[in-house]
Amino acid sequence: MNEYSDGSTLVEAITGKWHRLEKGIRKGTFLIEFSNTLLLNIHVTTNHIDVLMKDNEDTFRLMGDFSFEGLDTEEHKFMFHSLGIDHVHFNNRDIRVDNPKSEISTVFVRLSHDKKIETINKLAGH
């Protein structure tokens, strides 16, 4: 890892490509490229994923993180936290919640096999 004068660091993704991360971002277990402008920094031991987005200076900045709870129980939950949430939408934009006053910074989701089956049956007309 190389360090720059601003404290940013050069790190290697699983593809072998190197990326500049802003100061304070600790490289996780592995770094995955989702596009030229989006990286996922996976931390296996702490059950979370950093979402990193490239800025106009080609430095990847932390935009938010996914945290997971109850992975070994029936209570599978995840949370997305970000100070950069512009809006949240559901069902391919059918339902949109804007964030004009920046009051939304965390979204919680609980997953359920029973809910999945219920939704499949509803969509099938049962």
Backbone as JSON Lines, residues from 0, in Angstrom:
{"i":0,"aa":"M","n":[0.83,-1.18,0.0],"ca":[0.0,0.0,0.0],"c":[0.88,1.25,0.0]}
{"i":1,"aa":"N","n":[0.62,2.13,-0.94],"ca":[1.3,3.41,-0.99],"c":[0.43,4.47,-0.34]}
{"i":2,"aa":"E","n":[1.05,5.42,0.33],"ca":[0.28,6.52,0.92],"c":[0.59,7.8,0.19]}
{"i":3,"aa":"Y","n":[-0.41,8.64,0.02],"ca":[-0.27,9.94,-0.6],"c":[-0.17,11.0,0.49]}
{"i":4,"aa":"S","n":[0.21,12.23,0.11],"ca":[0.37,13.3,1.1],"c":[-0.94,13.65,1.8]}
{"i":5,"aa":"D","n":[-2.08,13.38,1.15],"ca":[-3.38,13.67,1.78],"c":[-3.85,12.52,2.68]}
{"i":6,"aa":"G","n":[-3.04,11.47,2.8],"ca":[-3.38,10.34,3.64],"c":[-4.15,9.24,2.92]}
{"i":7,"aa":"S","n":[-4.51,9.47,1.65],"ca":[-5.2,8.42,0.9],"c":[-4.21,7.28,0.63]}
{"i":8,"aa":"T","n":[-4.76,6.11,0.3],"ca":[-3.95,4.92,0.16],"c":[-4.28,4.21,-1.15]}
{"i":9,"aa":"L","n":[-3.29,3.61,-1.76],"ca":[-3.46,2.82,-2.97],"c":[-3.6,1.36,-2.55]}
{"i":10,"aa":"V","n":[-4.73,0.72,-2.94],"ca":[-4.97,-0.68,-2.56],"c":[-5.36,-1.49,-3.8]}
{"i":11,"aa":"E","n":[-5.14,-2.81,-3.69],"ca":[-5.4,-3.71,-4.81],"c":[-6.75,-4.4,-4.64]}
{"i":12,"aa":"A","n":[-7.54,-4.41,-5.73],"ca":[-8.81,-5.14,-5.75],"c":[-8.56,-6.59,-6.14]}
{"i":13,"aa":"I","n":[-9.59,-7.43,-6.06],"ca":[-9.42,-8.86,-6.38],"c":[-9.06,-9.08,-7.84]}
{"i":14,"aa":"T","n":[-9.3,-8.1,-8.7],"ca":[-8.96,-8.22,-10.12],"c":[-7.49,-7.91,-10.39]}
{"i":15,"aa":"G","n":[-6.8,-7.38,-9.37],"ca":[-5.41,-6.98,-9.55],"c":[-5.26,-5.51,-9.87]}
{"i":16,"aa":"K","n":[-6.37,-4.82,-10.1],"ca":[-6.32,-3.38,-10.4],"c":[-6.16,-2.6,-9.08]}
{"i":17,"aa":"W","n":[-5.42,-1.51,-9.14],"ca":[-5.16,-0.69,-7.96],"c":[-6.07,0.52,-7.94]}
{"i":18,"aa":"H","n":[-6.55,0.89,-6.73],"ca":[-7.47,2.02,-6.56],"c":[-7.03,2.88,-5.38]}
{"i":19,"aa":"R","n":[-7.29,4.16,-5.5],"ca":[-6.94,5.1,-4.43],"c":[-8.14,5.29,-3.51]}
{"i":20,"aa":"L","n":[-7.95,4.98,-2.22],"ca":[-9.01,5.12,-1.22],"c":[-8.72,6.31,-0.32]}
{"i":21,"aa":"E","n":[-9.78,7.03,0.05],"ca":[-9.59,8.2,0.91],"c":[-9.0,7.81,2.26]}
{"i":22,"aa":"K","n":[-8.42,8.77,2.92],"ca":[-7.82,8.58,4.23],"c":[-8.86,7.99,5.2]}
{"i":23,"aa":"G","n":[-8.43,7.03,5.99],"ca":[-9.29,6.47,7.02],"c":[-10.02,5.21,6.61]}
{"i":24,"aa":"I","n":[-10.02,4.86,5.33],"ca":[-10.69,3.63,4.91],"c":[-9.71,2.47,5.06]}
{"i":25,"aa":"R","n":[-10.1,1.51,5.88],"ca":[-9.28,0.31,6.09],"c":[-9.71,-0.75,5.09]}
{"i":26,"aa":"K","n":[-8.75,-1.27,4.33],"ca":[-9.08,-2.32,3.36],"c":[-9.57,-3.55,4.11]}
{"i":27,"aa":"G","n":[-10.67,-4.1,3.64],"ca":[-11.26,-5.28,4.26],"c":[-10.61,-6.56,3.79]}
{"i":28,"aa":"T","n":[-11.38,-7.64,3.87],"ca":[-10.9,-8.95,3.45],"c":[-10.62,-8.95,1.95]}
{"i":29,"aa":"F","n":[-11.51,-8.33,1.18],"ca":[-11.26,-8.15,-0.25],"c":[-12.06,-6.97,-0.78]}
{"i":30,"aa":"L","n":[-11.6,-6.44,-1.9],"ca":[-12.17,-5.26,-2.54],"c":[-12.7,-5.68,-3.91]}
{"i":31,"aa":"I","n":[-13.99,-5.44,-4.16],"ca":[-14.63,-5.86,-5.41],"c":[-15.01,-4.64,-6.23]}
{"i":32,"aa":"E","n":[-14.67,-4.66,-7.52],"ca":[-15.06,-3.59,-8.44],"c":[-16.45,-3.9,-8.99]}
{"i":33,"aa":"F","n":[-17.39,-2.99,-8.79],"ca":[-18.72,-3.16,-9.37],"c":[-18.85,-2.38,-10.66]}
{"i":34,"aa":"S","n":[-18.09,-1.34,-10.79],"ca":[-18.04,-0.53,-12.01],"c":[-16.79,0.32,-11.92]}
{"i":35,"aa":"N","n":[-16.61,1.22,-12.88],"ca":[-15.45,2.11,-12.83],"c":[-15.56,3.11,-11.68]}
{"i":36,"aa":"T","n":[-16.76,3.29,-11.14],"ca":[-16.97,4.31,-10.12],"c":[-17.46,3.76,-8.78]}
{"i":37,"aa":"L","n":[-17.64,2.43,-8.67],"ca":[-18.18,1.86,-7.43],"c":[-17.38,0.63,-7.0]}
{"i":38,"aa":"L","n":[-16.93,0.64,-5.74],"ca":[-16.23,-0.49,-5.15],"c":[-16.97,-0.95,-3.91]}
{"i":39,"aa":"L","n":[-16.92,-2.27,-3.65],"ca":[-17.42,-2.82,-2.4],"c":[-16.22,-3.33,-1.63]}
{"i":40,"aa":"N","n":[-16.07,-2.86,-0.4],"ca":[-14.96,-3.23,0.48],"c":[-15.54,-4.19,1.52]}
{"i":41,"aa":"I","n":[-15.28,-5.48,1.35],"ca":[-15.91,-6.53,2.16],"c":[-15.08,-6.79,3.42]}
{"i":42,"aa":"H","n":[-15.74,-6.72,4.59],"ca":[-15.11,-7.01,5.87],"c":[-15.81,-8.25,6.45]}
{"i":43,"aa":"V","n":[-15.24,-9.43,6.23],"ca":[-15.87,-10.68,6.64],"c":[-15.95,-10.8,8.16]}
{"i":44,"aa":"T","n":[-14.9,-10.45,8.87],"ca":[-14.86,-10.66,10.32],"c":[-15.84,-9.77,11.07]}
{"i":45,"aa":"T","n":[-16.19,-8.6,10.5],"ca":[-17.11,-7.69,11.19],"c":[-18.5,-7.65,10.53]}
{"i":46,"aa":"N","n":[-18.73,-8.52,9.55],"ca":[-20.03,-8.62,8.87],"c":[-20.53,-7.3,8.32]}
{"i":47,"aa":"H","n":[-19.66,-6.56,7.62],"ca":[-20.15,-5.37,6.96],"c":[-19.43,-5.12,5.63]}
{"i":48,"aa":"I","n":[-20.07,-4.3,4.81],"ca":[-19.55,-3.97,3.48],"c":[-19.56,-2.46,3.33]}
{"i":49,"aa":"D","n":[-18.39,-1.89,3.03],"ca":[-18.31,-0.46,2.73],"c":[-18.66,-0.24,1.26]}
{"i":50,"aa":"V","n":[-19.44,0.79,0.99],"ca":[-19.76,1.19,-0.38],"c":[-18.9,2.42,-0.68]}
{"i":51,"aa":"L","n":[-18.01,2.28,-1.67],"ca":[-17.07,3.34,-2.01],"c":[-17.38,3.87,-3.41]}
{"i":52,"aa":"M","n":[-17.42,5.2,-3.56],"ca":[-17.73,5.81,-4.84],"c":[-16.61,6.77,-5.24]}
{"i":53,"aa":"K","n":[-16.23,6.7,-6.52],"ca":[-15.14,7.53,-7.02],"c":[-15.61,8.98,-7.17]}
{"i":54,"aa":"D","n":[-14.75,9.92,-6.74],"ca":[-15.06,11.34,-6.91],"c":[-14.37,11.87,-8.17]}
{"i":55,"aa":"N","n":[-14.43,13.17,-8.4],"ca":[-13.85,13.76,-9.61],"c":[-12.32,13.84,-9.56]}
{"i":56,"aa":"E","n":[-11.72,13.43,-8.44],"ca":[-10.26,13.38,-8.31],"c":[-9.74,11.94,-8.37]}
{"i":57,"aa":"D","n":[-10.59,11.02,-8.83],"ca":[-10.25,9.59,-8.95],"c":[-9.91,8.93,-7.62]}
{"i":58,"aa":"T","n":[-10.47,9.46,-6.53],"ca":[-10.31,8.87,-5.21],"c":[-11.64,8.28,-4.79]}
{"i":59,"aa":"F","n":[-11.62,7.05,-4.3],"ca":[-12.83,6.41,-3.82],"c":[-13.12,6.86,-2.39]}
{"i":60,"aa":"R","n":[-14.33,7.34,-2.18],"ca":[-14.75,7.87,-0.88],"c":[-15.85,6.99,-0.31]}
{"i":61,"aa":"L","n":[-15.86,6.87,1.02],"ca":[-16.89,6.08,1.69],"c":[-18.24,6.78,1.56]}
{"i":62,"aa":"M","n":[-19.21,6.08,0.96],"ca":[-20.55,6.64,0.8],"c":[-21.54,6.03,1.78]}
{"i":63,"aa":"G","n":[-21.23,4.85,2.29],"ca":[-22.13,4.19,3.23],"c":[-21.64,2.79,3.49]}
{"i":64,"aa":"D","n":[-22.4,2.08,4.34],"ca":[-22.02,0.71,4.63],"c":[-23.24,-0.13,4.93]}
{"i":65,"aa":"F","n":[-23.15,-1.41,4.55],"ca":[-24.14,-2.41,4.9],"c":[-23.63,-3.16,6.11]}
{"i":66,"aa":"S","n":[-24.46,-3.32,7.13],"ca":[-24.13,-4.13,8.29],"c":[-25.16,-5.24,8.38]}
{"i":67,"aa":"F","n":[-24.72,-6.41,8.82],"ca":[-25.59,-7.58,8.88],"c":[-25.68,-8.08,10.3]}
{"i":68,"aa":"E","n":[-26.89,-8.49,10.71],"ca":[-27.13,-9.03,12.05],"c":[-27.91,-10.34,11.93]}
{"i":69,"aa":"G","n":[-27.82,-11.18,12.95],"ca":[-28.62,-12.39,13.02],"c":[-28.33,-13.38,11.92]}
{"i":70,"aa":"L","n":[-27.12,-13.41,11.44],"ca":[-26.8,-14.28,10.31],"c":[-26.87,-15.76,10.68]}
{"i":71,"aa":"D","n":[-26.73,-16.09,11.95],"ca":[-26.8,-17.48,12.4],"c":[-28.13,-17.8,13.06]}
{"i":72,"aa":"T","n":[-29.12,-16.94,12.9],"ca":[-30.44,-17.16,13.5],"c":[-31.51,-16.94,12.44]}
{"i":73,"aa":"E","n":[-32.76,-16.98,12.86],"ca":[-33.88,-16.7,11.96],"c":[-34.06,-15.21,11.72]}
{"i":74,"aa":"E","n":[-33.39,-14.39,12.51],"ca":[-33.55,-12.93,12.44],"c":[-32.55,-12.28,11.5]}
{"i":75,"aa":"H","n":[-32.56,-12.65,10.24],"ca":[-31.64,-12.08,9.27],"c":[-32.02,-10.63,9.01]}
{"i":76,"aa":"K","n":[-31.12,-9.72,9.34],"ca":[-31.38,-8.29,9.14],"c":[-30.16,-7.64,8.52]}
{"i":77,"aa":"F","n":[-30.41,-6.6,7.74],"ca":[-29.29,-5.77,7.34],"c":[-29.7,-4.32,7.39]}
{"i":78,"aa":"M","n":[-28.69,-3.49,7.54],"ca":[-28.89,-2.06,7.67],"c":[-27.95,-1.38,6.67]}
{"i":79,"aa":"F","n":[-28.46,-0.36,6.0],"ca":[-27.6,0.48,5.17],"c":[-27.55,1.85,5.82]}
{"i":80,"aa":"H","n":[-26.33,2.33,6.05],"ca":[-26.15,3.64,6.66],"c":[-25.34,4.52,5.72]}
{"i":81,"aa":"S","n":[-25.81,5.75,5.48],"ca":[-25.08,6.69,4.63],"c":[-25.55,8.1,4.92]}
{"i":82,"aa":"L","n":[-24.63,9.03,4.9],"ca":[-24.99,10.44,5.01],"c":[-25.29,11.02,3.64]}
{"i":83,"aa":"G","n":[-25.17,10.2,2.58],"ca":[-25.38,10.66,1.22],"c":[-26.64,10.13,0.56]}
{"i":84,"aa":"I","n":[-27.65,9.71,1.34],"ca":[-28.89,9.18,0.75],"c":[-29.7,10.33,0.16]}
{"i":85,"aa":"D","n":[-29.89,10.31,-1.15],"ca":[-30.71,11.31,-1.84],"c":[-32.18,10.92,-1.81]}
{"i":86,"aa":"H","n":[-32.44,9.65,-2.08],"ca":[-33.8,9.11,-1.99],"c":[-33.72,7.59,-1.92]}
{"i":87,"aa":"V","n":[-34.83,6.98,-1.53],"ca":[-34.97,5.53,-1.49],"c":[-36.18,5.2,-2.35]}
{"i":88,"aa":"H","n":[-36.05,4.17,-3.19],"ca":[-37.24,3.77,-3.94],"c":[-37.4,2.25,-3.87]}
{"i":89,"aa":"F","n":[-38.65,1.83,-4.02],"ca":[-39.03,0.43,-3.88],"c":[-39.76,-0.02,-5.14]}
{"i":90,"aa":"N","n":[-39.74,-1.32,-5.41],"ca":[-40.48,-1.89,-6.54],"c":[-40.16,-1.18,-7.85]}
{"i":91,"aa":"N","n":[-38.88,-1.09,-8.13],"ca":[-38.45,-0.48,-9.39],"c":[-39.03,0.92,-9.57]}
{"i":92,"aa":"R","n":[-38.97,1.71,-8.53],"ca":[-39.36,3.12,-8.5],"c":[-40.86,3.35,-8.35]}
{"i":93,"aa":"D","n":[-41.64,2.31,-8.1],"ca":[-43.08,2.51,-7.88],"c":[-43.33,3.38,-6.66]}
{"i":94,"aa":"I","n":[-42.53,3.2,-5.64],"ca":[-42.68,3.96,-4.4],"c":[-41.35,4.65,-4.14]}
{"i":95,"aa":"R","n":[-41.35,5.98,-4.05],"ca":[-40.12,6.74,-3.86],"c":[-40.25,7.62,-2.62]}
{"i":96,"aa":"V","n":[-39.22,7.61,-1.8],"ca":[-39.16,8.47,-0.62],"c":[-37.95,9.38,-0.79]}
{"i":97,"aa":"D","n":[-38.22,10.68,-1.01],"ca":[-37.14,11.65,-1.15],"c":[-36.57,12.0,0.21]}
{"i":98,"aa":"N","n":[-35.38,12.55,0.22],"ca":[-34.69,12.91,1.45],"c":[-34.25,14.38,1.39]}
{"i":99,"aa":"P","n":[-35.23,15.32,1.22],"ca":[-34.85,16.73,0.99],"c":[-34.18,17.4,2.19]}
{"i":100,"aa":"K","n":[-34.49,16.99,3.39],"ca":[-33.89,17.61,4.57],"c":[-32.77,16.76,5.16]}
{"i":101,"aa":"S","n":[-32.35,15.74,4.42],"ca":[-31.27,14.83,4.85],"c":[-31.56,14.18,6.19]}
{"i":102,"aa":"E","n":[-32.83,13.85,6.44],"ca":[-33.21,13.2,7.7],"c":[-33.04,11.69,7.65]}
{"i":103,"aa":"I","n":[-33.03,11.1,6.43],"ca":[-32.83,9.66,6.3],"c":[-31.34,9.4,6.19]}
{"i":104,"aa":"S","n":[-30.8,8.64,7.15],"ca":[-29.4,8.26,7.06],"c":[-29.23,6.75,7.24]}
{"i":105,"aa":"T","n":[-30.31,6.06,7.61],"ca":[-30.22,4.62,7.85],"c":[-31.5,3.93,7.36]}
{"i":106,"aa":"V","n":[-31.32,2.82,6.66],"ca":[-32.44,2.01,6.18],"c":[-32.25,0.6,6.75]}
{"i":107,"aa":"F","n":[-33.28,0.06,7.41],"ca":[-33.23,-1.29,7.98],"c":[-34.12,-2.22,7.18]}
{"i":108,"aa":"V","n":[-33.67,-3.45,6.97],"ca":[-34.45,-4.46,6.25],"c":[-34.34,-5.77,7.01]}
{"i":109,"aa":"R","n":[-35.49,-6.43,7.24],"ca":[-35.51,-7.76,7.85],"c":[-35.96,-8.73,6.78]}
{"i":110,"aa":"L","n":[-35.25,-9.82,6.59],"ca":[-35.56,-10.82,5.59],"c":[-36.29,-12.0,6.22]}
{"i":111,"aa":"S","n":[-37.26,-12.57,5.46],"ca":[-38.05,-13.67,5.98],"c":[-38.42,-14.63,4.85]}
{"i":112,"aa":"H","n":[-38.15,-15.93,5.06],"ca":[-38.58,-16.96,4.1],"c":[-40.1,-16.97,3.99]}
{"i":113,"aa":"D","n":[-40.8,-16.86,5.1],"ca":[-42.26,-16.87,5.1],"c":[-42.82,-15.71,4.26]}
{"i":114,"aa":"K","n":[-42.22,-14.54,4.4],"ca":[-42.68,-13.37,3.63],"c":[-42.43,-13.59,2.14]}
{"i":115,"aa":"K","n":[-41.32,-14.22,1.79],"ca":[-41.03,-14.51,0.39],"c":[-42.09,-15.43,-0.2]}
{"i":116,"aa":"I","n":[-42.43,-16.5,0.51],"ca":[-43.45,-17.44,0.05],"c":[-44.8,-16.75,-0.08]}
{"i":117,"aa":"E","n":[-45.15,-15.94,0.9],"ca":[-46.4,-15.19,0.88],"c":[-46.47,-14.27,-0.35]}
{"i":118,"aa":"T","n":[-45.38,-13.58,-0.66],"ca":[-45.33,-12.68,-1.8],"c":[-45.41,-13.44,-3.12]}
{"i":119,"aa":"I","n":[-44.71,-14.56,-3.23],"ca":[-44.78,-15.39,-4.44],"c":[-46.21,-15.85,-4.68]}
{"i":120,"aa":"N","n":[-46.88,-16.33,-3.61],"ca":[-48.27,-16.78,-3.76],"c":[-49.19,-15.63,-4.16]}
{"i":121,"aa":"K","n":[-48.98,-14.46,-3.6],"ca":[-49.81,-13.3,-3.94],"c":[-49.62,-12.91,-5.4]}
{"i":122,"aa":"L","n":[-48.37,-12.89,-5.85],"ca":[-48.09,-12.53,-7.24],"c":[-48.64,-13.57,-8.21]}
{"i":123,"aa":"A","n":[-48.7,-14.84,-7.77],"ca":[-49.23,-15.92,-8.6],"c":[-50.76,-15.96,-8.59]}
{"i":124,"aa":"G","n":[-51.38,-15.11,-7.76],"ca":[-52.84,-15.07,-7.69],"c":[-53.44,-16.1,-6.76]}
{"i":125,"aa":"H","n":[-52.69,-16.66,-5.84],"ca":[-53.22,-17.66,-4.91],"c":[-53.77,-17.01,-3.66]}
